[in-house]
Structures are given as C-alpha cells and as structure tokens.
Amino acid sequence: MSVKIPLPKDADLPKDIQERLSSFPMNVSRMIANAPASFAGFMELASSILFKSEFDPRKREIAVLRVAHVTRADYEWTHHVTVAKRTGITDEEINKIASENPVSSLDEEGNLLCRVADEISLDVRLSDDALTQILDRYGIRGATELILCCSYFNMLSRFLESTRVELETEKIL
C-alpha cells in the first residue's frame, strides 16, 4: 500500500466547508479541505477560471488537457476529458493532445494552446515568441487568463499527485 494523505471526514471539518463539499463532492475539494484556511480561496480561484473567465471554454480545455498530460496528472486528465468533450473537443483531438510531443496536428490555434501549456508546465516561463503570439491573438486579458489557467492547473496537478488524490468511485461530472 502506498502512502497518501487521507481525505478528511465531514465530522473533522468546519460546517461551512461541509456545506460547500455537499454541493461539490469531488475528492480534490475534500483533499483541499485538509487545509481549511486555503479552502475558500482555492474554490473561488477554481470557480473564476472555470466559470467566470471570458476565455473560451473549448480553448481552455485544450490547454488544461495538455497540462494534465504533461504533468501526468491522471485525476485531472480523467475529469477534464469529460469537460472537454462537453465543449466540443473530439476524441481525435484528445488523442493528439495526449500523444504528440510537441502537438503539431491540431489547428494552428490548438497547437499554440498546447505549446503554451507545455512551456508553462515544463519551462515555467513562456518564451517571448509564445507570449507575443497569445498577446496578439487574445489581447492582454485573454493572454492573462490563459496563463493563469495553465498555471493554476499546474499547481493543481502537483497537489493532486503529491497528496495522491484518487478518482471518485462514482461518476461526478
């Protein structure tokens, strides 16, 4: 049996966190609840990226899938394949995101999104060329939202893998 951080029981959590978990019962959220002072901020940041950002959800999910693939975050990958399909990403595109290195057979924009995800995940700092391209394509707000999204999912993948969060036994998304 490998070592892992256990998910907290409801009885060990503050009431406000218990209530929030009842509406978002994912293991990742429960694991974050082990750090109660960070829980609300984490959930708000996730919500802002996933539901309040003006960045196109389909484009976001291409980048998220690439981050999950590059960081080998199975939990993140599994959940976001479901989300990606809802945004119109095809099985063929998902296979390319997961198998090409670098991704080069999506359309020009998809290749760029994967390149940005790769550079942020592997090099930490975007190249001047990639930054220029996303600024030209998406403007300051869009480029910032894309970088924030890739950065957030890099943090999340490292958290998920380091705490060893397991997939839920029942379908959540």
N, C-alpha and C positions, 0 to 999 in steps of 0.2 A: 504494500500500500504506500502510495507516495504521500508526502507531507503536503498539506494545504491549509489555508486559513478557513475555518468553518464559517458558514453563514450564520448570522445571529438569529436567535429565536425571537418571536414577537414579544414575549414577556421581558426580554432584556433590552427592549428599545423604548425610547420616549413615545408617548401617544401620538404626537404629530407625525413622526416617522412611520409608525404603524399604519396610520390613516393613509399616508401617501403611498406606502407599499401596497395597500389593498387595491388601489387603482392602477398600479404599475408593478405587477408582481414578478418582475424579472430578477433572476439571480444576480445580475450585475448591480441592480439597485439595492438589493438586500446586502450584497457584499460592501457596497459603499456605506451602508448604514452602520457598519462596524466603526466608522469614523463619523459620529453624529454631527460634529461641528462642520464637516465638509459636505454633508448630505444635501442640504437645501441648495447650496451654491452649485454643486455638481449637477443636480437635477435641473436647475434653472439654465445653466450653460447648455446642457444637452437639449433642452426644450428650445432654446433660442436658435441653435444650429439646425435642429431637425424640423421645427415648425414655424419659426418666426423669421428666419433668414429670407432674403429676397433671391438668393442664389437658386437656380433651377434645380428641383429635386432629382431629376434624372442625371444631370451633370454631377451633382453632389454624390449620388450613389456610385457613379463610376469611380470617383476619387476614393470614396470610403472602401469600396471593394478592393481597390488596388492597395490601399494602406493595409487592410486586413490580410491580404495575400502576402505582401512584402514582409509584414511583421509576424506572419504565421499565427495569427490570432483566430483560432477555429470558432470560438464563440461569436466573435464579431462577424466573421465571414458568414457563418450559418444564418444568423439573424438578418444580415444585410442582403443576402441573396434574395430572401423573401421580399424585403422592402424594395430592392432594385427591380424585381420583376413587376411590382405594382407601378413603378414609374415608367415601364415600357422597355426596360433593358432585356434583351433576348438571351436565351441560353447560349447561343453562339457568341454573343458579346461577352458574357460572363466567362465562358471558356477561354476566350482570348485574353481577358484581364488576368486570368489565373495561370496561363501557360506561356505567354510571350515575355521575353526579357531582353530588351525593353518591349513594351507594347507598341506595335507598329502597324497593325492591320485593322484597327478601328478607323473611324473617320478622323480627319485632321484634329478636330476638337477633342475627341475621345483619347487620341494618342497624347495630346498635350495634357489633358487632365491626369492621365496615368503618369506622365513624366513628372508633373508637379508632385504627385503623391510619392513617386519614387525618390525624388530629390529631397523632399522634406523628411521622408522616412529614413533614408539611408545616409544622406549628406548633411542633414539638419538645415542647412542654408540653401535657399534656392539660388540657382545660377542667375547671373544678370540676364541671360537670354530668356530663360523661362519666366522670370519676373516681368521683363519687358513685354513678353507675349501675353501674359494674363492681364497686365495693366491695359494693353492695347485692346484686348478682346472684351474684358469685363469692367474696366474702369477701376477706380480706387476702391469703391465699396465692394464690388464683386470679387476683385482680387483679394481683398482683405478677408471677406467671408470664406473664400476658397482656402486660403492659407490657414485661417482659424479652424475650419472644418478638418483639414488634414492634420493639423497639429493636435486638435482635440482627440481625434481617433487614434493617433499615435500614442498619446497619453493613455487612452482607454485600453488599447491593446496591451500595453506594458502592464497596466494594472490587472487586467483580466488574466494574462498569462502568469504573472508573478504570484497572484493570490490563488490561481488555479480554479477559477470560476468554471463550474460545469454547466453544460446545457440543461435547460429545464426538461423534466421528464414528459411534460405535456406541451402541446403547441401553444405559444404565447402570442405570436404575431400573425 
